[in-house]
Amino acid sequence: MIDKSHITQSIIRQLDFNLAYARKLVEDLTDEQMTTVPAKGFENHPAFTLGHLVSGMSLMVINDIEDVRKPGFMPEGWKELFLRRGPGDPRMPEEDISKYPSKEELLTELELKHEMFKLCLLKFTDDELLGEQEWRFYKHMPNNLDSIIFMCVNHEAMHLGQLSAWRRAMGLESALAKL
């Protein structure tokens, strides 16, 4: 059996990589580019993508769904801009670009949520990690550890991949090559 500390440290390394990659993906972007939609199919511009990752990590930090309604879950107005119900949610990113936070605010909040979740992760017991969790992907990921790995690795990687494709659609060079 693998020691829990190896699993948690691996997840933490993935989170750290994802944050470094997110920073690299947007480091050379102007404020205008952060909300540019280069073509149909690329509506998830960088500002939305980073904010959506913040919303995902915010959900991982809270103890129960009631916390979503408490002040401090996310900065004011961010929940409405970035939180989605997952695949099939028909809402598109807000078109009023004045509502989006700055690149630095988004990156700072993403780093904060990563750090908060890493502290939570280190406190989980084996029973908590292996406890069942009912959600829409239960048949694929029935326990808390499954959903943690999905949110910290897969979910972030999927959206960072969208951001990488967005860069290519904008004619920008690979960020991963510079990491």
Secondary structure, DSSP 8 states (H G I E B T S, - for coil): ---HHHHHHHHHHHHHHHHHHHHHHHTT--TTGGG---STT--S-HHHHHHHHHHHHHHHH-SSGGGGGSTTSSSTTHHHHH---STT------S-GGGS--HHHHHHHHHHHHHHHHHHHHH--HHHHHSB--STTTTT--BHHHHHHIIIIIIHHHHHHHHHHHHHHTT---SGGG-
